[in-house]
Amino acid sequence: MEGAANAIRGNNTIISSGTNSGVTNHSELSGIISTSDEYSEFARDIHLTATDADALKKLSTLEIIESTNTETVPSDKNLYTALRAKNEDEKRLRKDIEDFALELINFLKGTKFGEFIPGILTGKGGMIDAFGNGELESLIIRRFLEVPEIRFNRAEVFTGIKWNAPGGGIIESVDVKNRIAKLKLENGEVGAVSVGDICMGIFHSLIASENATEDKDDSKGVFTFAGFFTAYFTVTEILDKGNKTFRYQLRPSSASYPHEFHPVEAMHFVAYGNFTNKDRQTSNYSTRTYTRYLYHVDGWEFEKRQIAAQFGDLTNLSIHGYNMTGYSIFLNNIYMTGTINQMSADGTSVERVPFFKGNWVKGKYAYYDNVTHNGSSWLCVNPDGTTSEPTDANPDWFKRVSKGEDGKDGTSAEAVGEWDRAREYEKSNIVRSDGASYIANRGNIGVKPVKNPGGYLTSGGKYLTTGGKRLYTGDPNHPWQLISEDGEPGAQGVPGEKGDDGIQYYTWLKFADDDKGNGMSELPAGKKYIGLAINKLSPIESSDPTEYTWALIVGEGIPGKPGDDGKTYYTWIRYADDDQGNGMSNSPDGKAYIGLAYNKETIKESDNPADYIWSKVKGDPGEAGLNYITEPYSPYREYQQRDLLSFAGGKIFCKKKNTGQTPVPFLTTGGKYLKTGGSYLLCKPLTPQTINSEYWDIFIPPTVVEPIKQEFTTYHTSVTKPPRPILTGNSLGWSQTIMTGARWKSTKKAVSDATGSWSDPVQYSAEDGKPGTDATAYWLVSPITNITFNTVGTPTPSAFTVLAKQQTGTGSVQASDKFYLAARKSITGTSAWEQHVAPVKASSVNVTVIAGIKAYAIRLYQNQADAKAWNSNYMDEVGVSVIKDGQTGAMPRNCGYYDQSKAPFFWNEQYRDIVLHPFGNIYYIFQVRNYSPGQGVSVPPTSQNGDANWEPANKLGFVAMDTALIDGADIAGFLFKNKLMQSRDVDPKTGKPYLIMNGRTGEFYAYKGEFYGYLKLPFIDIEQSDAVQTNGKYLLKNNLNIKSYGNNIILPTDKSYEGSIVSICDNQWPPYTKSTYSTIVTTQNGEKINTESSSDIPREEFFKDSVGVCGGIVRFSAVLGYSLKASGSCIRWILLK
C-alpha cells in the first residue's frame, strides 16, 4: 500500500505504511503511532499498545483470495480481493432493481405476488405455495394446457343449459350502482349485444341464501339450478363503438321470478331474444331432456306462438296448451325426401309408409305411391314407377284394401215426445226433458236424461288412473246423450247489422271531407262523406279512416261485403228530425237523427221511414260538446274538463282540469314513468273500479236497441227430400213441433218466425246427415275449481288449462277441436263478465290468473259468433272461483248440507267451511264469507246470491271434477290444497291433523304408524348435505344421517329438533396414521354431550364438550332439558349406546 491515505485504522490509531517525507516504507515499520501522542514526523520508533499489537498480528495472518483463485474455500481465515468480491456479488439476485438469474431458482416455501388476499371473487394479488398450488388473477397460455381433468377424460358432463343465440358474452366488470356492464373481449373483437336484447345468466353466489335450492324449468323461460342464481336483464344503451360497454335494466320481479339479480363479473350470459329487433328474436337451447327452437321472442318469458320446434321430452308443452307427453318431435312443417319407415311396437318388423295421392287419375306414379280406385286402395310396387291403371292383373299395383260391401240401412232417429219414466225406450229414440233434447244410446226404461252424466277425471291435463285404468265420475255408459238445449233470448244490441241471437254488434259512424276519410269528424256539419264500420264487437269507435266504408252523404246505399250466398248487400242511410223518421231527408243538414237499414239487396234506398233504425246524432240543446284529442294520453300535458281521448284500448274524458293525474296508476322507477314501445306501463288495467274517478271517467257512447234475431227450427217426415218451408214453417207438411218419424229439418235466424228465409232441408238424426249413428257428446274439463292468493298476492295456480272433450256413443274419450272456447272474468264473481281470452277454435284454452278477479268462466260454443257474444247458446261451461284472496291458504272443508246442529261454521287459518243449501228446490253452494278465526256462522244462507255471512262458493255448482284429486278437493275425509294433503280429523288435544303430507317440502307427520318392511335412512356425504359450513365446521340442518371424513360437525340446538336422531359415520379406515379421533362432534349452543345415557347415577365425567368418532358409527338423540350455561330449557344431546 502506498501513500499516507493507505492506512489501517483502529479505534484511535493509525497503522501507516510511511510517506516520502520521513516515514519509512512498509518493511521499516516498527510500531503503531497513537494519534494522541506528539511525535516527530521523522521519528523511527513508534509506541505500540498490546491491543493494537494483537490486532496487527491477526491481520497479518489473513490469506488474500484473488479473483483467479477458484480452489481456496472461503473461511474466517481469508479475505476476497475487490475484483473477487465483485464477481461473487454478480451471482446474487438484487431486490432493489430488475435482475436476472442464469440458473434454476428453488422457492422452498412458495412465493407471493403483490398484495395477496385469498378469495375466488373478492381476492387480489397472487400466490404459489410450496406444493405448487396457485391462486392468480388471470393466466394466458399461448399453446397447450396439460391438465388431467381435461386431457385424461373422454366423457363430457354438463349440468345447465346450452344456448345458440344471436348475442351473449362474458362479463368482465359491473358497476351495479350505475347499472353499467363491460364485456371480456379479445383485441379487435366486437361485443355481441344490442339495445333491447333480453339476457339471462346463471351463476353461483358466495352468499348461500341467494342461490336456488332446486332445479326448475317452467317451460316459459324461467330456469333455476340448485346452488346458483339466475339473473335476467335487458340492454338499454351501448356506451362505446366496440359494443364492449353497455347500460342494462333488470327484469322486474314477478310471481314466476320473485328476486332480481344483477349480472356479475365472470358471468356467461345469453341474449335469447329482443324486445323490438326481429332479427335478434331467434335462438335454441338444450337441456337434459329436450332441445327447443324459439322465434319471435319479444318478452322475458316464452309464449306458445314463440315455440318453433322441440325435440325430446314434449311433456312441458302442455303448459302452452299442447296435449303432448313423452319423447317425440314437435315441428311446424316437414319437408323431406327419401322414405318414411314405420316400426312395429315390438320392434320386429319395419314397413315403409306409402305416399297417399288420392283418387287415381291418368299420369305417372312413383314407387310406393298410394291411390284409391274403383273402391279399393292400391300401392305402386314398381321401383321404376308406372303410368298404368290399377287392376287386379297389373303387377305394377298391389291392392292393399279391397272394396267393401254396401252398408246396410241405418236406424233413423225417432222423436217420441216428452220423457216418460214408465216408458221403455229403444236406441235412437229422441225425447224432451227439462228444456233439452236427448237421444237414446241404447234401450232403457226409467233412466232420466241428464245433461252431464259424467266424464274421466283429469289433473293438470292428464288422466287420473288407478291400477292402469282411468278414473271416471258418474255413469260411463249412460243411456241418454244430450243433443240440443233450449237457448235463452239474446241480449239487446246497439245500432248495427242484426246479430245472431242477440250478439252485441256495433256500427261505427263518422263523417269526412272525402272518400279517404280526411277531416274525419263525429258530426256531419260541413262534411260531404259518411263512413260506416259494421259488425264491430266494441262500442269504442276507431280513429283509423281505413276502418270505415266511405260514401257521399247524399247518394245511394253503401255496398257491404258479399254475403254467404255471394250476393252484395247494401246499407241505406237517411236523416230525420226524430226517432220516427219524420222529416226524412237525404241530407243531414238540420237533422238530429240518422236512419240505417242493413242487408238490402238493392242499391236504391227506400222512402219508408219504417225500414230504417233511427239513432240520435246531435246532442240536446245546451249540451256541452266534447273536445276530441287525437294524441295519446301524456302525464305531462294539461287536460281541460270534457277533453275526450283514447287510453288503454278505450276512450276516457276529463271530469276535472289536471296535469299528471293519471287515469290509472302507472309503473315508475326513480320517480319516472316506465314506457315500452311508446306506451306507458300500467299498474292496473282500465276498469270502472280502477279509474281515477275524481278526474276521469270512461266514455261509453249512447246505445239504441235493435230487433233481435232468434233461431227457428221446423221438421218434416217425408222419406224423400221435401221443398223448403215458407213463412212460419208450419206449411207444406212442415211443423215447428218435433213429431214422431221426423226425418228432415230446416232452420233460420230471424226477428220472428214469419220473416227471413228457411235453410235448405237436411236429414235429421242423432247427427245431421248420419242416420243411426250414435250421438257424440262434447264437454269441458278443468283441472281446478278454485284459486288461492297468498298474502303477497301470488296465485296458486298462476294459470290453468281447460280441455274440450268428445265421446261418440260408448267409444273412447278424445280431445275435441271442432268448436270454440272462450273465457271471461268477473270482479264480483257473479256478474259483469268481461272477455279474458278471445274465442279460439281449439281443443284447449289457457287461462292466466290475475289479481282482483273473483271468478273465471269458460264456455264451449258451436260457432264463433255465439262465442264472441257470450250468449246462452253454449254447449258446456266450467267455472273457477277465487276462494280466498289476500289471505294465507285455508283448507276448504266440505260440510255437506247445512245442518244447524253442526253450527257454527268457520273460516280460520286452518279451514274454510262449505255447505249446500236449497232455494226453490235447487241446491246452491256457499262458503263462509268473512275471515274470522274466533267467531263462526250459526245461521243458514238467506239468498241464493249470498248474504253478509255466506257467499256463493262456485257460480256453476259442484261438477264432476270437484271429487278429483285436485287443489281444494275434499275426498273421503282427506283435504288437498297447495300441495298439502291432510286428514280432516284432528287430535283433540293438539288440534293438529292426524296425518299431514307436504308435497312441497317432503315433510310427513303421522299420529302413529307401523312398518312391516324396512325404514331406509341413507348416509349423505357431509360435502353433499345441506349442512352449513363456517370456518371449516359443519352445522347440521335437515340431513341428519351423515358420512364424515374427519370433519368437525356441530349438532343443532333449535328446539324444533327435539326427538331427532343424528347418525354419524366416520369414513376413515385402517391403517391409521394417527392416534387422535378423525371426526369431532360438538353442539351449537356449547352444552355438554351426555355420553353415558344408560348409567343409573350420572357423574360429571359423563358430560363431554365434544365426542370423537374414528372409523365407526355413533348416534345422538336430542331431548329438551335444562341448560347448564343459561337459565331455562334447551336442546341437550345424548350419545346413544
SEMI-13314 format. One line per 4 residues: for each residue x, y, z of C-alpha. Coordinates in steps of 0.5 Angstrom, whole numbers, plus 500, padded with zeros to 3 digits. Example, Ala and Ser with C-alpha at 12.3 -4.5 7.8 and 13.67 -1.06 7.14 Angstrom:
BEGIN
525 491 516  527 498 514
# end
This chain:
BEGIN
500 500 500  503 507 498  501 514 501  499 517 507
492 515 506  493 508 505  492 506 513  489 501 517
485 505 522  484 502 529  480 506 535  484 512 535
490 509 532  493 509 525  498 504 522  502 507 517
506 505 511  510 511 511  511 517 507  516 520 502
517 526 508  520 522 513  516 516 515  520 509 513
517 504 508  513 498 510  519 494 512  521 499 516
515 499 520  516 498 528  511 501 532  504 504 532
503 511 532  498 514 537  495 520 534  494 523 541
502 523 542  506 528 540  512 526 536  517 528 531
515 526 523  522 524 523  522 519 529  523 512 527
521 509 534  513 508 535  510 507 541  506 500 541
500 498 545  498 491 547  491 491 544  494 494 537
499 489 537  495 483 537  490 486 532  496 488 528
498 481 529  492 478 527  491 482 521  498 480 518
496 472 518  490 473 514  490 470 507  488 474 501
484 470 496  484 473 489  479 473 483  483 468 479
484 463 486  478 458 485  481 453 490  481 456 496
475 455 500  472 462 504  473 462 511  474 466 517
482 466 516  482 469 509  479 475 505  477 477 498
480 482 494  476 487 491  475 484 484  473 477 487
468 481 491  465 484 485  465 477 482  461 474 488
456 480 488  454 479 481  452 472 482  446 474 487
439 477 485  438 484 487  432 486 491  432 494 489
433 493 482  431 489 476  436 483 476  437 476 472
438 469 474  443 465 470  440 458 473  434 455 476
431 458 483  428 454 488  423 457 493  422 452 498
416 456 502  413 459 496  412 466 493  407 472 493
406 477 488  403 484 490  399 485 496  396 478 496
389 477 499  386 470 498  379 469 495  376 467 489
372 473 488  374 478 493  381 477 493  387 480 490
395 479 488  398 472 487  401 467 491  404 460 489
405 456 495  411 450 497  406 445 494  405 448 487
398 451 489  397 457 486  392 463 486  392 468 481
388 474 478  389 471 471  393 467 466  395 467 459
397 460 456  400 461 449  400 454 447  397 448 451
394 447 458  396 440 460  391 438 466  389 431 467
382 434 469  382 436 461  387 431 458  385 425 461
377 425 461  373 422 455  366 423 458  364 431 458
358 432 463  354 439 463  349 441 468  346 447 466
343 450 459  347 450 453  345 456 448  346 458 441
343 465 440  345 472 437  348 475 443  352 474 449
358 474 452  363 474 459  362 480 464  369 483 465
366 488 471  360 491 473  358 498 476  352 496 480
350 503 482  350 506 475  348 499 472  354 499 467
357 493 465  363 491 461  365 485 457  371 481 457
373 482 449  379 480 445  383 485 442  379 487 436
373 483 438  366 487 438  361 485 443  355 481 441
350 485 445  345 490 442  340 495 445  333 491 447
337 485 448  334 480 453  339 477 457  340 471 462
346 469 466  346 463 471  352 464 477  354 462 483
354 466 489  358 466 495  352 468 499  348 462 500
342 465 501  342 468 494  343 461 491  337 457 489
335 451 493  332 446 487  333 445 479  327 448 476
325 449 469  318 452 468  318 452 460  317 459 460
324 461 460  325 461 468  331 457 470  334 455 477
339 451 479  341 449 486  347 453 488  346 458 483
342 464 482  339 467 475  340 474 473  335 477 468
337 484 465  336 488 458  341 492 455  338 499 455
344 503 452  351 502 448  356 506 451  362 505 446
364 504 439  366 496 440  360 494 444  364 493 450
361 497 455  353 498 456  348 500 461  343 495 463
336 495 466  334 489 471  328 484 470  322 487 475
321 481 480  314 477 479  311 471 481  315 467 477
321 471 478  321 473 485  328 476 486  332 481 482
340 479 481  345 484 478  350 481 473  357 479 476
364 479 474  366 473 470  358 471 469  357 468 462
350 471 459  346 469 453  342 474 449  336 470 447
331 475 445  330 482 443  324 487 445  324 490 438
329 488 434  326 482 430  333 480 427  335 478 434
329 474 437  331 467 435  335 462 439  335 455 441
337 452 448  338 445 450  337 442 457  338 435 460
331 432 457  330 437 451  332 442 445  328 448 444
328 452 438  325 459 439  323 465 435  319 472 435
322 472 443  320 479 445  319 478 452  322 476 458
318 469 458  317 464 452  310 464 449  306 459 445
307 463 439  314 463 440  316 456 440  318 454 433
320 446 435  322 442 440  326 435 440  326 430 446
321 430 452  315 434 450  311 434 457  313 441 458
309 444 452  302 442 456  304 449 460  303 452 453
296 448 451  299 443 447  297 436 450  303 432 449
307 427 453  314 423 453  320 423 448  318 426 441
319 431 436  314 438 435  315 441 429  311 446 425
313 444 418  317 438 415  320 438 408  324 432 406
326 427 401  327 420 402  322 415 405  319 414 412
319 407 415  315 405 421  317 400 426  312 396 430
311 397 437  315 390 439  321 392 434  321 386 430
318 389 423  319 395 419  314 398 414  315 403 409
310 409 410  306 410 403  305 417 400  298 418 399
296 421 393  288 421 393  284 418 387  288 415 381
288 420 375  292 418 369  299 420 370  306 418 372
306 415 379  313 413 383  314 407 388  310 407 394
305 412 392  298 410 395  292 412 391  284 410 391
281 407 385  274 403 384  273 403 391  280 400 393
286 402 396  293 401 391  300 401 392  305 402 387
310 397 387  314 398 381  321 401 383  321 405 377
314 408 378  308 407 373  303 410 368  298 404 368
292 404 371  291 400 378  288 393 376  288 386 380
292 383 374  297 389 374  304 387 377  305 395 378
300 395 383  299 392 390  291 392 392  292 394 400
285 394 401  279 391 397  272 395 396  268 393 402
260 391 401  255 396 401  253 398 408  246 396 411
241 402 412  242 405 419  237 406 424  234 413 424
233 417 430  225 418 432  222 423 436  218 421 441
216 427 446  217 428 453  221 423 457  216 419 461
219 415 467  214 409 465  216 408 458  221 403 455
226 407 450  230 404 444  236 406 441  236 413 437
229 415 441  229 422 442  226 426 448  225 432 451
226 433 458  228 440 463  228 444 456  233 440 453
233 434 447  236 427 448  238 421 444  238 414 447
245 411 446  241 404 448  235 401 450  233 403 457
227 405 462  226 409 468  233 413 467  232 420 467
236 424 462  242 429 465  246 434 461  253 432 464
252 424 466  260 424 468  267 424 465  274 422 466
278 425 472  284 429 470  289 433 474  294 438 470
291 436 463  293 429 465  288 423 466  288 420 473
289 413 474  289 407 479  291 400 477  293 402 470
285 404 469  283 411 468  278 414 474  271 416 472
266 420 475  259 419 474  256 414 469  261 412 463
255 408 460  249 413 461  244 411 456  242 418 454
246 423 450  245 431 450  244 433 443  241 440 444
239 445 449  234 451 449  237 458 449  235 464 452
234 470 449  240 474 447  242 481 450  240 487 446
245 490 442  246 497 439  245 500 432  248 496 427
247 490 423  243 485 426  247 480 430  246 472 431
242 471 438  243 478 440  250 479 439  252 486 441
255 488 435  256 496 434  256 500 428  261 506 428
259 512 424  264 518 422  264 524 417  269 527 413
271 531 407  273 526 402  272 518 401  279 517 404
277 520 411  281 526 411  278 531 416  274 526 420
269 528 425  264 526 430  259 531 427  256 532 420
257 539 419  260 542 413  262 534 411  261 531 405
262 524 406  259 519 411  263 513 414  261 506 417
264 501 420  259 495 421  259 489 426  264 491 431
265 488 437  267 494 441  263 501 442  269 505 442
270 508 435  277 507 432  280 514 429  283 510 423
280 512 417  281 506 414  277 502 418  271 505 415
267 505 408  266 512 406  260 514 401  257 521 399
252 523 405  247 525 399  247 519 395  245 511 394
246 506 399  253 504 401  255 497 399  258 492 404
262 485 404  259 480 400  254 475 404  255 468 405
251 467 398  255 471 394  251 477 394  253 484 395
248 487 401  247 495 402  246 499 408  241 505 407
242 512 410  237 517 411  237 523 416  231 526 420
228 530 426  226 525 431  227 517 432  220 516 428
223 519 421  219 525 421  222 530 416  226 524 413
232 527 408  238 525 404  242 531 407  244 531 415
243 539 415  239 541 421  237 534 422  238 531 429
237 523 427  241 518 423  237 512 420  240 506 418
238 500 414  242 494 413  243 488 409  239 491 403
239 487 396  238 493 392  242 500 392  236 504 391
234 507 398  227 506 401  223 512 402  219 509 408
222 511 415  220 504 418  225 501 414  230 505 418
233 504 425  234 511 428  239 514 432  241 521 435
247 524 432  246 531 435  246 533 443  240 536 446
240 544 446  245 547 451  249 540 452  256 542 452
261 539 447  267 534 448  274 536 446  277 531 442
284 530 443  288 525 438  294 525 441  295 519 446
295 521 454  301 524 457  302 525 464  306 532 463
300 535 459  295 539 462  288 537 461  281 541 461
274 539 463  271 535 458  277 533 454  276 526 450
282 522 448  284 515 447  287 511 453  289 503 454
284 501 449  278 505 451  276 512 451  276 517 457
274 524 458  277 529 463  272 531 469  277 536 472
282 540 470  289 537 472  296 535 470  299 529 472
293 526 475  294 519 471  287 515 470  290 509 473
297 508 477  303 508 472  309 504 474  315 508 476
322 508 478  327 513 481  321 518 480  320 517 473
314 513 469  316 507 465  315 506 458  315 501 453
314 501 445  312 509 446  306 507 451  307 508 459
306 501 463  300 501 468  300 498 475  293 496 474
288 496 468  283 501 466  276 499 469  271 503 473
274 500 479  281 502 478  280 509 474  282 516 478
274 518 478  276 525 481  279 527 475  277 522 469
271 517 467  270 512 462  267 515 456  261 510 453
257 512 447  250 512 448  246 506 445  240 504 441
236 498 442  235 494 435  231 488 434  234 481 436
235 475 432  232 468 434  234 461 432  227 457 429
227 450 427  222 446 423  221 439 422  219 434 416
217 427 416  218 426 408  222 420 406  225 424 400
227 431 401  222 436 401  221 443 399  224 449 403
218 451 408  215 458 408  213 464 413  213 461 420
215 454 418  208 451 419  206 449 412  208 444 406
208 439 411  213 442 416  212 443 423  216 447 429
214 442 434  218 436 433  214 430 431  215 422 431
218 420 425  222 427 423  227 426 418  228 433 416
229 439 419  230 447 416  233 453 421  233 460 420
235 466 424  230 472 424  227 477 428  221 473 428
218 466 425  214 470 420  221 474 417  227 471 414
229 465 409  229 458 411  235 454 410  236 448 405
233 442 408  238 437 411  237 430 414  235 430 422
238 425 426  243 424 432  248 428 428  245 431 422
246 427 415  248 421 419  242 417 421  243 411 426
250 414 428  251 414 436  251 421 438  257 425 440
258 429 447  262 435 448  264 437 455  270 441 458
274 439 464  278 444 468  284 441 473  282 446 478
275 449 481  279 454 486  285 459 486  288 462 492
292 468 493  297 468 499  299 475 503  304 477 498
299 477 492  302 471 489  296 466 486  296 458 486
296 456 481  298 462 476  295 459 470  291 453 468
288 450 462  281 448 461  281 442 456  275 440 451
273 433 450  268 429 446  266 422 446  262 418 441
257 413 444  261 409 448  267 410 445  274 413 447
274 420 450  278 424 446  280 431 445  276 436 441
278 442 437  271 443 433  268 448 437  270 455 440
273 456 447  272 463 450  274 465 457  271 471 461
273 474 468  269 478 474  271 482 479  265 481 483
264 473 482  257 473 479  256 479 474  260 484 470
263 479 466  269 481 462  273 478 456  279 475 459
281 470 453  278 471 446  275 466 443  279 461 439
278 454 436  282 449 439  282 443 444  284 447 450
285 454 452  290 457 457  287 462 463  292 466 466
290 468 473  291 476 475  289 479 482  283 483 483
278 478 480  273 473 484  271 468 478  273 466 471
268 462 467  270 458 461  265 456 455  264 452 449
261 454 443  259 451 437  260 458 433  265 464 433
259 469 433  256 466 440  263 465 443  264 473 442
257 475 444  258 470 450  250 468 450  247 462 453
248 458 446  254 455 450  255 447 450  258 447 456
261 451 462  266 451 467  268 456 473  274 457 477
273 462 483  278 465 488  276 462 495  281 467 499
284 473 496  290 476 500  290 471 506  294 465 507
291 459 504  286 456 509  284 449 507  276 448 504
272 444 508  266 441 505  261 440 511  255 438 506
248 440 507  247 446 512  246 443 519  244 447 525
247 442 529  254 443 526  254 450 527  258 455 528
262 454 521  268 458 521  274 461 516  280 461 520
288 459 519  286 452 518  279 451 515  274 455 511
267 451 511  263 450 505  256 448 505  250 446 501
243 450 502  237 450 498  233 455 495  227 454 490
229 446 490  235 448 487  242 447 492  247 452 492
254 452 494  256 457 500  263 459 503  264 463 510
264 470 507  269 473 513  275 471 515  274 471 523
278 466 527  275 467 533  268 467 531  263 463 527
257 463 523  251 460 526  245 462 521  244 459 514
244 463 508  238 467 506  239 468 499  242 464 493
246 470 492  249 470 499  249 475 504  253 478 510
255 471 513  255 467 506  258 468 499  257 463 493
263 458 493  262 457 486  258 460 481  256 453 477
256 449 483  259 442 484  262 439 478  265 432 477
272 435 478  270 437 485  271 430 487  278 429 484
285 430 487  285 437 485  287 443 489  282 445 494
279 438 494  276 434 500  275 427 499  274 421 504
276 425 510  282 428 507  284 435 504  288 437 499
291 444 498  297 448 496  301 441 495  299 439 502
295 433 504  292 433 511  286 429 515  280 432 516
280 429 523  285 433 528  288 431 535  283 434 540
289 435 545  294 439 540  289 441 535  293 438 529
291 434 524  293 426 525  296 426 518  300 431 514
304 430 508  307 436 505  309 435 497  313 442 497
318 440 503  317 433 503  315 433 511  311 428 513
307 428 520  303 422 523  300 420 530  302 413 530
305 408 525  307 401 524  313 399 519  312 392 516
318 393 511  324 397 513  326 404 514  332 407 510
336 413 512  342 413 507  348 417 509  350 423 506
357 426 505  358 432 509  360 436 503  354 434 499
349 435 505  345 442 507  350 443 513  352 450 513
360 451 513  363 456 517  371 456 519  371 449 517
366 447 521  359 444 519  353 446 523  348 440 521
341 442 518  336 437 515  341 432 513  342 428 520
345 422 517  352 424 515  358 421 513  364 424 515
372 424 513  375 427 519  371 433 519  368 438 525
361 437 526  356 441 530  350 439 533  344 444 532
340 446 538  334 449 536  328 447 540  325 444 533
330 438 533  327 435 540  326 428 539  331 428 533
337 422 532  343 424 529  348 418 526  355 420 524
359 415 520  367 417 520  369 414 514  377 413 516
379 406 515  386 403 517  391 403 517  391 409 521
397 414 521  395 418 528  392 416 534  387 422 535
380 422 533  378 424 526  371 427 527  370 431 532
362 433 535  360 439 539  354 443 540  351 449 537
350 452 544  356 450 547  352 445 552  356 439 554
354 432 551  352 426 556  356 420 554  353 415 559
346 415 557  345 408 561  348 410 568  344 410 574
348 415 577  350 421 573  357 423 574  361 430 572
366 426 568  360 423 563  359 430 560  364 432 555
365 438 551  366 434 545  365 427 542  371 424 538
369 419 532  374 414 529  372 409 524  365 408 526
358 410 527  355 414 533  348 416 534  346 422 538
339 424 541  336 431 542  332 432 548  329 438 552
333 439 558  335 445 563  341 449 561  348 449 564
350 455 561  344 459 562  337 460 565  331 456 562
331 450 558  335 448 552  336 442 547  341 437 550
344 432 546  345 425 549  350 419 546  346 413 545
349 406 546
# end
